[in-house]
Amino acid sequence: MTKAEIVADIANKTGIEKASVQKTVEAFMEAIKVSMAGGENVYLRGFGSFTIKKRAEKTGRNISKNTTIIIPAHNIPAFKPAKTFVNEVKTNVK
């Protein structure tokens, strides 16, 4: 499902104009990005958690040049779905 399909689905279910729904969805995603870029996790009860995971420094290999490189420690965004969300997907997807 794409963002456009999500916007269309919400607009159909609520009766709100697509333009307003689009702005709301964009604002929601921007709020999550800004919060996580600021070092905060985002928790949505019944849906899941957007958390920041820390990756330790590690050694990698550049196969084409046959050299070793050091990948510095860094943070990455991660999503962990809520138990109710996971259970619904498990029972409904075939």
N, CA, C and O atoms as a CHARMM CRD file, in Angstrom:
* protein
*
  376
    1    1 MET  N      0.85200  -1.17100   0.00000 PROA 1      0.00000
    2    1 MET  CA     0.00000   0.00000   0.00000 PROA 1      0.00000
    3    1 MET  C      0.89900   1.23500   0.00000 PROA 1      0.00000
    4    1 MET  O      1.85000   1.31400   0.77700 PROA 1      0.00000
    5    2 THR  N      0.60000   2.18100  -0.85800 PROA 2      0.00000
    6    2 THR  CA     1.39400   3.40100  -0.95100 PROA 2      0.00000
    7    2 THR  C      0.77600   4.50900  -0.11000 PROA 2      0.00000
    8    2 THR  O     -0.33800   4.37400   0.39500 PROA 2      0.00000
    9    3 LYS  N      1.51400   5.60800   0.03300 PROA 3      0.00000
   10    3 LYS  CA     0.99900   6.74000   0.79700 PROA 3      0.00000
   11    3 LYS  C     -0.26800   7.28900   0.13100 PROA 3      0.00000
   12    3 LYS  O     -1.21500   7.66600   0.82100 PROA 3      0.00000
   13    4 ALA  N     -0.29000   7.33500  -1.18900 PROA 4      0.00000
   14    4 ALA  CA    -1.46900   7.83100  -1.91100 PROA 4      0.00000
   15    4 ALA  C     -2.68700   6.93900  -1.63600 PROA 4      0.00000
   16    4 ALA  O     -3.80400   7.43600  -1.48900 PROA 4      0.00000
   17    5 GLU  N     -2.46500   5.62900  -1.56600 PROA 5      0.00000
   18    5 GLU  CA    -3.56600   4.71000  -1.27600 PROA 5      0.00000
   19    5 GLU  C     -4.05100   4.88200   0.16000 PROA 5      0.00000
   20    5 GLU  O     -5.25000   4.79100   0.42600 PROA 5      0.00000
   21    6 ILE  N     -3.13400   5.12800   1.08000 PROA 6      0.00000
   22    6 ILE  CA    -3.52300   5.37800   2.47000 PROA 6      0.00000
   23    6 ILE  C     -4.36800   6.63600   2.56000 PROA 6      0.00000
   24    6 ILE  O     -5.40100   6.64900   3.23000 PROA 6      0.00000
   25    7 VAL  N     -3.93100   7.69600   1.88500 PROA 7      0.00000
   26    7 VAL  CA    -4.66500   8.97500   1.88500 PROA 7      0.00000
   27    7 VAL  C     -6.06100   8.76100   1.30100 PROA 7      0.00000
   28    7 VAL  O     -7.04600   9.23400   1.86900 PROA 7      0.00000
   29    8 ALA  N     -6.15700   8.06200   0.18300 PROA 8      0.00000
   30    8 ALA  CA    -7.45700   7.80500  -0.44800 PROA 8      0.00000
   31    8 ALA  C     -8.36800   6.99100   0.46600 PROA 8      0.00000
   32    8 ALA  O     -9.56100   7.27600   0.56500 PROA 8      0.00000
   33    9 ASP  N     -7.81300   5.98100   1.13600 PROA 9      0.00000
   34    9 ASP  CA    -8.59200   5.13400   2.03500 PROA 9      0.00000
   35    9 ASP  C     -9.13700   5.94300   3.21900 PROA 9      0.00000
   36    9 ASP  O    -10.31000   5.82300   3.57300 PROA 9      0.00000
   37   10 ILE  N     -8.28000   6.75900   3.82100 PROA 10     0.00000
   38   10 ILE  CA    -8.72500   7.59200   4.95400 PROA 10     0.00000
   39   10 ILE  C     -9.77800   8.59100   4.50100 PROA 10     0.00000
   40   10 ILE  O    -10.76700   8.81100   5.20100 PROA 10     0.00000
   41   11 ALA  N     -9.57700   9.19500   3.34300 PROA 11     0.00000
   42   11 ALA  CA   -10.54800  10.16600   2.81300 PROA 11     0.00000
   43   11 ALA  C    -11.90100   9.50200   2.57700 PROA 11     0.00000
   44   11 ALA  O    -12.93800  10.09200   2.87900 PROA 11     0.00000
   45   12 ASN  N    -11.90400   8.29300   2.04400 PROA 12     0.00000
   46   12 ASN  CA   -13.15800   7.57800   1.79900 PROA 12     0.00000
   47   12 ASN  C    -13.86500   7.20600   3.09900 PROA 12     0.00000
   48   12 ASN  O    -15.08800   7.30400   3.19900 PROA 12     0.00000
   49   13 LYS  N    -13.08100   6.77400   4.10200 PROA 13     0.00000
   50   13 LYS  CA   -13.67900   6.33800   5.36600 PROA 13     0.00000
   51   13 LYS  C    -14.18800   7.49800   6.21300 PROA 13     0.00000
   52   13 LYS  O    -15.16800   7.34400   6.94200 PROA 13     0.00000
   53   14 THR  N    -13.53200   8.66600   6.12700 PROA 14     0.00000
   54   14 THR  CA   -13.90000   9.78800   6.99000 PROA 14     0.00000
   55   14 THR  C    -14.72300  10.85500   6.29200 PROA 14     0.00000
   56   14 THR  O    -15.40500  11.63800   6.95300 PROA 14     0.00000
   57   15 GLY  N    -14.67000  10.89900   4.96100 PROA 15     0.00000
   58   15 GLY  CA   -15.39500  11.93800   4.23300 PROA 15     0.00000
   59   15 GLY  C    -14.65300  13.26200   4.19000 PROA 15     0.00000
   60   15 GLY  O    -15.21500  14.26800   3.75700 PROA 15     0.00000
   61   16 ILE  N    -13.40500  13.28200   4.63000 PROA 16     0.00000
   62   16 ILE  CA   -12.57800  14.49200   4.59400 PROA 16     0.00000
   63   16 ILE  C    -11.90000  14.55700   3.23100 PROA 16     0.00000
   64   16 ILE  O    -11.58900  13.52600   2.63600 PROA 16     0.00000
   65   17 GLU  N    -11.67300  15.77400   2.73800 PROA 17     0.00000
   66   17 GLU  CA   -11.03000  15.95600   1.43700 PROA 17     0.00000
   67   17 GLU  C     -9.63900  15.33400   1.42200 PROA 17     0.00000
   68   17 GLU  O     -8.93500  15.32100   2.43200 PROA 17     0.00000
   69   18 LYS  N     -9.25600  14.81700   0.24900 PROA 18     0.00000
   70   18 LYS  CA    -7.95100  14.17000   0.11700 PROA 18     0.00000
   71   18 LYS  C     -6.81100  15.13600   0.43000 PROA 18     0.00000
   72   18 LYS  O     -5.80900  14.73100   1.01900 PROA 18     0.00000
   73   19 ALA  N     -6.94400  16.39800   0.04800 PROA 19     0.00000
   74   19 ALA  CA    -5.88200  17.37900   0.28900 PROA 19     0.00000
   75   19 ALA  C     -5.63200  17.56000   1.78600 PROA 19     0.00000
   76   19 ALA  O     -4.48500  17.65900   2.22100 PROA 19     0.00000
   77   20 SER  N     -6.70500  17.60400   2.56400 PROA 20     0.00000
   78   20 SER  CA    -6.56500  17.75200   4.01800 PROA 20     0.00000
   79   20 SER  C     -5.94900  16.50600   4.64400 PROA 20     0.00000
   80   20 SER  O     -5.09900  16.60000   5.52900 PROA 20     0.00000
   81   21 VAL  N     -6.38200  15.34700   4.18000 PROA 21     0.00000
   82   21 VAL  CA    -5.83600  14.09500   4.68700 PROA 21     0.00000
   83   21 VAL  C     -4.35300  14.00100   4.33600 PROA 21     0.00000
   84   21 VAL  O     -3.54200  13.57400   5.15800 PROA 21     0.00000
   85   22 GLN  N     -4.00000  14.40300   3.11100 PROA 22     0.00000
   86   22 GLN  CA    -2.59600  14.36600   2.67400 PROA 22     0.00000
   87   22 GLN  C     -1.73300  15.23400   3.59000 PROA 22     0.00000
   88   22 GLN  O     -0.65700  14.80900   4.01200 PROA 22     0.00000
   89   23 LYS  N     -2.19700  16.44400   3.89900 PROA 23     0.00000
   90   23 LYS  CA    -1.45100  17.33700   4.79000 PROA 23     0.00000
   91   23 LYS  C     -1.29800  16.71800   6.17800 PROA 23     0.00000
   92   23 LYS  O     -0.23600  16.82000   6.79400 PROA 23     0.00000
   93   24 THR  N     -2.34900  16.08200   6.66500 PROA 24     0.00000
   94   24 THR  CA    -2.31200  15.45900   7.98600 PROA 24     0.00000
   95   24 THR  C     -1.32300  14.29400   8.01600 PROA 24     0.00000
   96   24 THR  O     -0.54000  14.17100   8.95800 PROA 24     0.00000
   97   25 VAL  N     -1.35400  13.44800   7.00000 PROA 25     0.00000
   98   25 VAL  CA    -0.43900  12.30900   6.93600 PROA 25     0.00000
   99   25 VAL  C      1.00500  12.80100   6.83200 PROA 25     0.00000
  100   25 VAL  O      1.89400  12.27200   7.49900 PROA 25     0.00000
  101   26 GLU  N      1.23400  13.81600   5.99300 PROA 26     0.00000
  102   26 GLU  CA     2.58200  14.38900   5.85500 PROA 26     0.00000
  103   26 GLU  C      3.06000  14.97200   7.18500 PROA 26     0.00000
  104   26 GLU  O      4.21200  14.77700   7.57200 PROA 26     0.00000
  105   27 ALA  N      2.17900  15.68500   7.87900 PROA 27     0.00000
  106   27 ALA  CA     2.53600  16.28400   9.16600 PROA 27     0.00000
  107   27 ALA  C      2.84100  15.19600  10.20300 PROA 27     0.00000
  108   27 ALA  O      3.76500  15.35000  11.00200 PROA 27     0.00000
  109   28 PHE  N      2.08000  14.10700  10.19700 PROA 28     0.00000
  110   28 PHE  CA     2.30400  12.99100  11.10400 PROA 28     0.00000
  111   28 PHE  C      3.68400  12.37700  10.87600 PROA 28     0.00000
  112   28 PHE  O      4.43600  12.14600  11.82300 PROA 28     0.00000
  113   29 MET  N      4.00700  12.11700   9.61100 PROA 29     0.00000
  114   29 MET  CA     5.30300  11.51400   9.29400 PROA 29     0.00000
  115   29 MET  C      6.44300  12.47400   9.62700 PROA 29     0.00000
  116   29 MET  O      7.48800  12.04100  10.11400 PROA 29     0.00000
  117   30 GLU  N      6.26200  13.74600   9.37700 PROA 30     0.00000
  118   30 GLU  CA     7.29000  14.74300   9.69400 PROA 30     0.00000
  119   30 GLU  C      7.51300  14.83100  11.20300 PROA 30     0.00000
  120   30 GLU  O      8.65000  14.95800  11.65700 PROA 30     0.00000
  121   31 ALA  N      6.42900  14.76300  11.98200 PROA 31     0.00000
  122   31 ALA  CA     6.55100  14.81400  13.43900 PROA 31     0.00000
  123   31 ALA  C      7.35400  13.61800  13.96000 PROA 31     0.00000
  124   31 ALA  O      8.16200  13.76500  14.87600 PROA 31     0.00000
  125   32 ILE  N      7.13400  12.45000  13.38500 PROA 32     0.00000
  126   32 ILE  CA     7.89400  11.26200  13.78700 PROA 32     0.00000
  127   32 ILE  C      9.36300  11.43600  13.41300 PROA 32     0.00000
  128   32 ILE  O     10.24500  11.14000  14.21900 PROA 32     0.00000
  129   33 LYS  N      9.63600  11.91600  12.18700 PROA 33     0.00000
  130   33 LYS  CA    11.02600  12.10600  11.74700 PROA 33     0.00000
  131   33 LYS  C     11.75600  13.11600  12.61900 PROA 33     0.00000
  132   33 LYS  O     12.89400  12.87800  13.02400 PROA 33     0.00000
  133   34 VAL  N     11.11000  14.24200  12.91100 PROA 34     0.00000
  134   34 VAL  CA    11.74400  15.28200  13.72700 PROA 34     0.00000
  135   34 VAL  C     12.00600  14.76900  15.13700 PROA 34     0.00000
  136   34 VAL  O     13.07100  15.01800  15.70200 PROA 34     0.00000
  137   35 SER  N     11.04400  14.05900  15.70200 PROA 35     0.00000
  138   35 SER  CA    11.19800  13.52600  17.04500 PROA 35     0.00000
  139   35 SER  C     12.36100  12.54300  17.11600 PROA 35     0.00000
  140   35 SER  O     13.17700  12.60700  18.03500 PROA 35     0.00000
  141   36 MET  N     12.43700  11.63700  16.15200 PROA 36     0.00000
  142   36 MET  CA    13.50800  10.64100  16.15400 PROA 36     0.00000
  143   36 MET  C     14.86300  11.26700  15.84300 PROA 36     0.00000
  144   36 MET  O     15.87900  10.84500  16.39500 PROA 36     0.00000
  145   37 ALA  N     14.88800  12.26100  14.97300 PROA 37     0.00000
  146   37 ALA  CA    16.14800  12.95700  14.68000 PROA 37     0.00000
  147   37 ALA  C     16.64600  13.69200  15.92000 PROA 37     0.00000
  148   37 ALA  O     17.84900  13.90400  16.07900 PROA 37     0.00000
  149   38 GLY  N     15.72600  14.08000  16.79300 PROA 38     0.00000
  150   38 GLY  CA    16.08500  14.73000  18.04700 PROA 38     0.00000
  151   38 GLY  C     16.45100  13.75100  19.15200 PROA 38     0.00000
  152   38 GLY  O     16.73300  14.16900  20.27500 PROA 38     0.00000
  153   39 GLY  N     16.45000  12.45500  18.85400 PROA 39     0.00000
  154   39 GLY  CA    16.85600  11.45400  19.83300 PROA 39     0.00000
  155   39 GLY  C     15.72900  10.86800  20.66000 PROA 39     0.00000
  156   39 GLY  O     15.98600  10.12800  21.60900 PROA 39     0.00000
  157   40 GLU  N     14.47600  11.18500  20.32000 PROA 40     0.00000
  158   40 GLU  CA    13.33100  10.67200  21.08100 PROA 40     0.00000
  159   40 GLU  C     12.69100   9.48500  20.36700 PROA 40     0.00000
  160   40 GLU  O     12.64100   9.44400  19.13800 PROA 40     0.00000
  161   41 ASN  N     12.20500   8.52700  21.14100 PROA 41     0.00000
  162   41 ASN  CA    11.42500   7.41900  20.59500 PROA 41     0.00000
  163   41 ASN  C      9.96700   7.84900  20.51100 PROA 41     0.00000
  164   41 ASN  O      9.53600   8.74500  21.23600 PROA 41     0.00000
  165   42 VAL  N      9.20300   7.20200  19.61700 PROA 42     0.00000
  166   42 VAL  CA     7.78300   7.51700  19.45000 PROA 42     0.00000
  167   42 VAL  C      6.98500   6.25000  19.74500 PROA 42     0.00000
  168   42 VAL  O      7.22000   5.20500  19.13800 PROA 42     0.00000
  169   43 TYR  N      6.03800   6.34800  20.68400 PROA 43     0.00000
  170   43 TYR  CA     5.22700   5.19700  21.09600 PROA 43     0.00000
  171   43 TYR  C      3.76400   5.45000  20.73800 PROA 43     0.00000
  172   43 TYR  O      3.17900   6.44500  21.16500 PROA 43     0.00000
  173   44 LEU  N      3.17600   4.54300  19.95100 PROA 44     0.00000
  174   44 LEU  CA     1.77100   4.62600  19.57400 PROA 44     0.00000
  175   44 LEU  C      1.07400   3.37500  20.09800 PROA 44     0.00000
  176   44 LEU  O      1.21000   2.29500  19.52300 PROA 44     0.00000
  177   45 ARG  N      0.32800   3.52300  21.19200 PROA 45     0.00000
  178   45 ARG  CA    -0.32400   2.37200  21.82100 PROA 45     0.00000
  179   45 ARG  C     -1.23800   1.65200  20.84000 PROA 45     0.00000
  180   45 ARG  O     -2.00900   2.27500  20.11000 PROA 45     0.00000
  181   46 GLY  N     -1.13600   0.33400  20.84000 PROA 46     0.00000
  182   46 GLY  CA    -1.96000  -0.49000  19.96700 PROA 46     0.00000
  183   46 GLY  C     -1.41400  -0.59000  18.55300 PROA 46     0.00000
  184   46 GLY  O     -1.92300  -1.37900  17.75700 PROA 46     0.00000
  185   47 PHE  N     -0.39200   0.19000  18.21900 PROA 47     0.00000
  186   47 PHE  CA     0.18500   0.16100  16.87400 PROA 47     0.00000
  187   47 PHE  C      1.62800  -0.30300  16.92200 PROA 47     0.00000
  188   47 PHE  O      1.98700  -1.30100  16.29800 PROA 47     0.00000
  189   48 GLY  N      2.47000   0.43200  17.67700 PROA 48     0.00000
  190   48 GLY  CA     3.87000   0.03300  17.78400 PROA 48     0.00000
  191   48 GLY  C      4.75600   1.16700  18.23800 PROA 48     0.00000
  192   48 GLY  O      4.28000   2.24500  18.59600 PROA 48     0.00000
  193   49 SER  N      6.05500   0.91200  18.22100 PROA 49     0.00000
  194   49 SER  CA     7.03300   1.89100  18.68600 PROA 49     0.00000
  195   49 SER  C      8.08100   2.14800  17.61500 PROA 49     0.00000
  196   49 SER  O      8.61200   1.21500  17.01200 PROA 49     0.00000
  197   50 PHE  N      8.37100   3.41400  17.38600 PROA 50     0.00000
  198   50 PHE  CA     9.47400   3.81400  16.52800 PROA 50     0.00000
  199   50 PHE  C     10.62400   4.13800  17.47200 PROA 50     0.00000
  200   50 PHE  O     10.55300   5.10600  18.23000 PROA 50     0.00000
  201   51 THR  N     11.67800   3.33800  17.43100 PROA 51     0.00000
  202   51 THR  CA    12.78100   3.51700  18.35700 PROA 51     0.00000
  203   51 THR  C     14.08600   3.75800  17.60100 PROA 51     0.00000
  204   51 THR  O     14.19000   3.51500  16.39800 PROA 51     0.00000
  205   52 ILE  N     15.06500   4.23900  18.34000 PROA 52     0.00000
  206   52 ILE  CA    16.39400   4.46300  17.78800 PROA 52     0.00000
  207   52 ILE  C     17.29900   3.34500  18.29600 PROA 52     0.00000
  208   52 ILE  O     17.44100   3.15100  19.50300 PROA 52     0.00000
  209   53 LYS  N     17.90200   2.62100  17.37700 PROA 53     0.00000
  210   53 LYS  CA    18.82100   1.54800  17.74900 PROA 53     0.00000
  211   53 LYS  C     20.24400   2.00300  17.48200 PROA 53     0.00000
  212   53 LYS  O     20.52500   2.65000  16.47300 PROA 53     0.00000
  213   54 LYS  N     21.13700   1.65800  18.39900 PROA 54     0.00000
  214   54 LYS  CA    22.54200   2.01100  18.24800 PROA 54     0.00000
  215   54 LYS  C     23.29000   0.83200  17.64500 PROA 54     0.00000
  216   54 LYS  O     23.18800  -0.29500  18.13000 PROA 54     0.00000
  217   55 ARG  N     24.03500   1.09900  16.59300 PROA 55     0.00000
  218   55 ARG  CA    24.88600   0.09000  15.96500 PROA 55     0.00000
  219   55 ARG  C     26.32400   0.35200  16.39000 PROA 55     0.00000
  220   55 ARG  O     26.80300   1.48100  16.28000 PROA 55     0.00000
  221   56 ALA  N     27.00600  -0.65700  16.86400 PROA 56     0.00000
  222   56 ALA  CA    28.39500  -0.51700  17.30800 PROA 56     0.00000
  223   56 ALA  C     29.32100  -0.42400  16.09500 PROA 56     0.00000
  224   56 ALA  O     28.96000  -0.81400  14.98500 PROA 56     0.00000
  225   57 GLU  N     30.51100   0.09700  16.33400 PROA 57     0.00000
  226   57 GLU  CA    31.51800   0.15000  15.28300 PROA 57     0.00000
  227   57 GLU  C     31.89700  -1.27800  14.88900 PROA 57     0.00000
  228   57 GLU  O     32.00900  -2.15500  15.74600 PROA 57     0.00000
  229   58 LYS  N     32.09400  -1.50600  13.59200 PROA 58     0.00000
  230   58 LYS  CA    32.46800  -2.84500  13.15400 PROA 58     0.00000
  231   58 LYS  C     33.38400  -2.76300  11.94000 PROA 58     0.00000
  232   58 LYS  O     33.51000  -1.71800  11.30200 PROA 58     0.00000
  233   59 THR  N     34.00100  -3.86100  11.64700 PROA 59     0.00000
  234   59 THR  CA    34.89300  -3.95300  10.50400 PROA 59     0.00000
  235   59 THR  C     34.14500  -4.60900   9.35100 PROA 59     0.00000
  236   59 THR  O     33.49800  -5.64200   9.52100 PROA 59     0.00000
  237   60 GLY  N     34.24500  -3.99000   8.17400 PROA 60     0.00000
  238   60 GLY  CA    33.60500  -4.53000   6.98700 PROA 60     0.00000
  239   60 GLY  C     34.63400  -4.73900   5.89400 PROA 60     0.00000
  240   60 GLY  O     35.80100  -4.38000   6.05200 PROA 60     0.00000
  241   61 ARG  N     34.20000  -5.32100   4.78300 PROA 61     0.00000
  242   61 ARG  CA    35.12500  -5.55400   3.68100 PROA 61     0.00000
  243   61 ARG  C     34.56900  -4.96000   2.40500 PROA 61     0.00000
  244   61 ARG  O     33.38300  -5.09300   2.10300 PROA 61     0.00000
  245   62 ASN  N     35.46000  -4.29000   1.64500 PROA 62     0.00000
  246   62 ASN  CA    35.13700  -3.82000   0.31300 PROA 62     0.00000
  247   62 ASN  C     35.59000  -4.92500  -0.63200 PROA 62     0.00000
  248   62 ASN  O     36.78200  -5.05700  -0.91000 PROA 62     0.00000
  249   63 ILE  N     34.65700  -5.70500  -1.11900 PROA 63     0.00000
  250   63 ILE  CA    34.98100  -6.89300  -1.90800 PROA 63     0.00000
  251   63 ILE  C     35.66100  -6.52500  -3.22700 PROA 63     0.00000
  252   63 ILE  O     36.59200  -7.20700  -3.65600 PROA 63     0.00000
  253   64 SER  N     35.20100  -5.45100  -3.87000 PROA 64     0.00000
  254   64 SER  CA    35.77000  -5.10400  -5.17300 PROA 64     0.00000
  255   64 SER  C     37.24000  -4.69000  -5.08300 PROA 64     0.00000
  256   64 SER  O     38.00900  -4.96800  -6.00300 PROA 64     0.00000
  257   65 LYS  N     37.64000  -4.03800  -4.00100 PROA 65     0.00000
  258   65 LYS  CA    39.02900  -3.60600  -3.83300 PROA 65     0.00000
  259   65 LYS  C     39.81800  -4.51600  -2.89600 PROA 65     0.00000
  260   65 LYS  O     41.02200  -4.34200  -2.71000 PROA 65     0.00000
  261   66 ASN  N     39.12000  -5.49200  -2.30800 PROA 66     0.00000
  262   66 ASN  CA    39.72100  -6.42800  -1.35700 PROA 66     0.00000
  263   66 ASN  C     40.42100  -5.69700  -0.20700 PROA 66     0.00000
  264   66 ASN  O     41.56000  -6.00600   0.14100 PROA 66     0.00000
  265   67 THR  N     39.72600  -4.73600   0.36500 PROA 67     0.00000
  266   67 THR  CA    40.26800  -3.97200   1.49300 PROA 67     0.00000
  267   67 THR  C     39.31900  -4.04800   2.68000 PROA 67     0.00000
  268   67 THR  O     38.13300  -4.34100   2.53000 PROA 67     0.00000
  269   68 THR  N     39.85400  -3.78100   3.84400 PROA 68     0.00000
  270   68 THR  CA    39.06500  -3.75700   5.06900 PROA 68     0.00000
  271   68 THR  C     38.73100  -2.31300   5.39400 PROA 68     0.00000
  272   68 THR  O     39.59200  -1.43600   5.31900 PROA 68     0.00000
  273   69 ILE  N     37.48200  -2.06800   5.75300 PROA 69     0.00000
  274   69 ILE  CA    37.06400  -0.71600   6.14700 PROA 69     0.00000
  275   69 ILE  C     36.42200  -0.78100   7.52700 PROA 69     0.00000
  276   69 ILE  O     35.88100  -1.81000   7.93100 PROA 69     0.00000
  277   70 ILE  N     36.49200   0.32000   8.22900 PROA 70     0.00000
  278   70 ILE  CA    35.85900   0.39500   9.54800 PROA 70     0.00000
  279   70 ILE  C     34.56100   1.18400   9.39700 PROA 70     0.00000
  280   70 ILE  O     34.55800   2.32400   8.93200 PROA 70     0.00000
  281   71 ILE  N     33.47300   0.56000   9.79300 PROA 71     0.00000
  282   71 ILE  CA    32.16400   1.20900   9.76500 PROA 71     0.00000
  283   71 ILE  C     31.94900   1.81600  11.14700 PROA 71     0.00000
  284   71 ILE  O     31.89400   1.08600  12.13600 PROA 71     0.00000
  285   72 PRO  N     31.82500   3.14900  11.23400 PROA 72     0.00000
  286   72 PRO  CA    31.70100   3.77800  12.54900 PROA 72     0.00000
  287   72 PRO  C     30.37100   3.45700  13.22700 PROA 72     0.00000
  288   72 PRO  O     29.40900   3.05100  12.57400 PROA 72     0.00000
  289   73 ALA  N     30.33300   3.64400  14.53800 PROA 73     0.00000
  290   73 ALA  CA    29.09200   3.45800  15.29600 PROA 73     0.00000
  291   73 ALA  C     28.06600   4.47000  14.79700 PROA 73     0.00000
  292   73 ALA  O     28.41200   5.60900  14.48300 PROA 73     0.00000
  293   74 HSD  N     26.82000   4.05900  14.72600 PROA 74     0.00000
  294   74 HSD  CA    25.76800   4.95600  14.24200 PROA 74     0.00000
  295   74 HSD  C     24.41000   4.51700  14.78700 PROA 74     0.00000
  296   74 HSD  O     24.26300   3.41900  15.32400 PROA 74     0.00000
  297   75 ASN  N     23.43900   5.38500  14.63700 PROA 75     0.00000
  298   75 ASN  CA    22.06600   5.11200  15.07000 PROA 75     0.00000
  299   75 ASN  C     21.19800   4.86900  13.84200 PROA 75     0.00000
  300   75 ASN  O     21.39900   5.48700  12.79700 PROA 75     0.00000
  301   76 ILE  N     20.22600   3.95900  13.97900 PROA 76     0.00000
  302   76 ILE  CA    19.27700   3.71500  12.90700 PROA 76     0.00000
  303   76 ILE  C     17.85700   3.68400  13.47600 PROA 76     0.00000
  304   76 ILE  O     17.66000   3.28600  14.62400 PROA 76     0.00000
  305   77 PRO  N     16.87300   4.09600  12.68600 PROA 77     0.00000
  306   77 PRO  CA    15.48800   3.99900  13.15600 PROA 77     0.00000
  307   77 PRO  C     14.99200   2.56400  13.03300 PROA 77     0.00000
  308   77 PRO  O     15.39100   1.83400  12.12500 PROA 77     0.00000
  309   78 ALA  N     14.11900   2.16700  13.95300 PROA 78     0.00000
  310   78 ALA  CA    13.54400   0.82400  13.92900 PROA 78     0.00000
  311   78 ALA  C     12.08000   0.90800  14.34200 PROA 78     0.00000
  312   78 ALA  O     11.67400   1.82200  15.06200 PROA 78     0.00000
  313   79 PHE  N     11.29700  -0.05600  13.87700 PROA 79     0.00000
  314   79 PHE  CA     9.88000  -0.11900  14.24400 PROA 79     0.00000
  315   79 PHE  C      9.60300  -1.47200  14.86600 PROA 79     0.00000
  316   79 PHE  O      9.98500  -2.50600  14.31700 PROA 79     0.00000
  317   80 LYS  N      8.94000  -1.46600  16.00900 PROA 80     0.00000
  318   80 LYS  CA     8.52300  -2.70200  16.66500 PROA 80     0.00000
  319   80 LYS  C      7.00300  -2.64700  16.81800 PROA 80     0.00000
  320   80 LYS  O      6.49000  -1.80500  17.55600 PROA 80     0.00000
  321   81 PRO  N      6.27700  -3.52800  16.13300 PROA 81     0.00000
  322   81 PRO  CA     4.82000  -3.49600  16.22700 PROA 81     0.00000
  323   81 PRO  C      4.32200  -3.95800  17.59300 PROA 81     0.00000
  324   81 PRO  O      4.97500  -4.74800  18.27400 PROA 81     0.00000
  325   82 ALA  N      3.14700  -3.44600  17.98100 PROA 82     0.00000
  326   82 ALA  CA     2.51200  -3.83800  19.24200 PROA 82     0.00000
  327   82 ALA  C      2.00400  -5.27600  19.12800 PROA 82     0.00000
  328   82 ALA  O      1.76900  -5.77800  18.02900 PROA 82     0.00000
  329   83 LYS  N      1.84000  -5.93000  20.28200 PROA 83     0.00000
  330   83 LYS  CA     1.38700  -7.32600  20.28900 PROA 83     0.00000
  331   83 LYS  C      0.03600  -7.48600  19.60100 PROA 83     0.00000
  332   83 LYS  O     -0.17800  -8.45500  18.87300 PROA 83     0.00000
  333   84 THR  N     -0.87800  -6.54200  19.82600 PROA 84     0.00000
  334   84 THR  CA    -2.20300  -6.64800  19.19900 PROA 84     0.00000
  335   84 THR  C     -2.09300  -6.53900  17.68300 PROA 84     0.00000
  336   84 THR  O     -2.81600  -7.21900  16.95600 PROA 84     0.00000
  337   85 PHE  N     -1.19300  -5.68700  17.20500 PROA 85     0.00000
  338   85 PHE  CA    -0.94600  -5.51400  15.77900 PROA 85     0.00000
  339   85 PHE  C     -0.39200  -6.82100  15.18800 PROA 85     0.00000
  340   85 PHE  O     -0.86200  -7.28700  14.15000 PROA 85     0.00000
  341   86 VAL  N      0.59400  -7.39300  15.84800 PROA 86     0.00000
  342   86 VAL  CA     1.21200  -8.64000  15.39200 PROA 86     0.00000
  343   86 VAL  C      0.17700  -9.76300  15.34600 PROA 86     0.00000
  344   86 VAL  O      0.11100 -10.50600  14.36700 PROA 86     0.00000
  345   87 ASN  N     -0.62300  -9.88700  16.39200 PROA 87     0.00000
  346   87 ASN  CA    -1.63500 -10.94000  16.45800 PROA 87     0.00000
  347   87 ASN  C     -2.67800 -10.79100  15.35300 PROA 87     0.00000
  348   87 ASN  O     -3.12300 -11.78500  14.78100 PROA 87     0.00000
  349   88 GLU  N     -3.06600  -9.55900  15.05200 PROA 88     0.00000
  350   88 GLU  CA    -4.05400  -9.32800  13.98900 PROA 88     0.00000
  351   88 GLU  C     -3.49500  -9.73300  12.63700 PROA 88     0.00000
  352   88 GLU  O     -4.20000 -10.33500  11.82700 PROA 88     0.00000
  353   89 VAL  N     -2.24200  -9.40900  12.38900 PROA 89     0.00000
  354   89 VAL  CA    -1.61400  -9.79900  11.12600 PROA 89     0.00000
  355   89 VAL  C     -1.48000 -11.31800  11.03500 PROA 89     0.00000
  356   89 VAL  O     -1.73100 -11.90700   9.98400 PROA 89     0.00000
  357   90 LYS  N     -1.08500 -11.94500  12.14000 PROA 90     0.00000
  358   90 LYS  CA    -0.92600 -13.39700  12.15800 PROA 90     0.00000
  359   90 LYS  C     -2.22000 -14.11300  11.83500 PROA 90     0.00000
  360   90 LYS  O     -2.22000 -15.09100  11.08700 PROA 90     0.00000
  361   91 THR  N     -3.32800 -13.63500  12.39400 PROA 91     0.00000
  362   91 THR  CA    -4.59700 -14.34200  12.21000 PROA 91     0.00000
  363   91 THR  C     -5.28400 -14.00400  10.88500 PROA 91     0.00000
  364   91 THR  O     -6.06500 -14.81400  10.38700 PROA 91     0.00000
  365   92 ASN  N     -5.01500 -12.83400  10.30000 PROA 92     0.00000
  366   92 ASN  CA    -5.74100 -12.41600   9.10600 PROA 92     0.00000
  367   92 ASN  C     -4.99400 -12.63600   7.79400 PROA 92     0.00000
  368   92 ASN  O     -5.63100 -12.77900   6.75000 PROA 92     0.00000
  369   93 VAL  N     -3.67000 -12.66700   7.81600 PROA 93     0.00000
  370   93 VAL  CA    -2.91200 -12.86400   6.57800 PROA 93     0.00000
  371   93 VAL  C     -2.73700 -14.34900   6.32500 PROA 93     0.00000
  372   93 VAL  O     -2.34600 -15.11000   7.21100 PROA 93     0.00000
  373   94 LYS  N     -3.03300 -14.74200   5.10200 PROA 94     0.00000
  374   94 LYS  CA    -2.96200 -16.18200   4.77200 PROA 94     0.00000
  375   94 LYS  C     -1.97500 -16.40900   3.66800 PROA 94     0.00000
  376   94 LYS  O     -1.77100 -17.54800   3.24700 PROA 94     0.00000
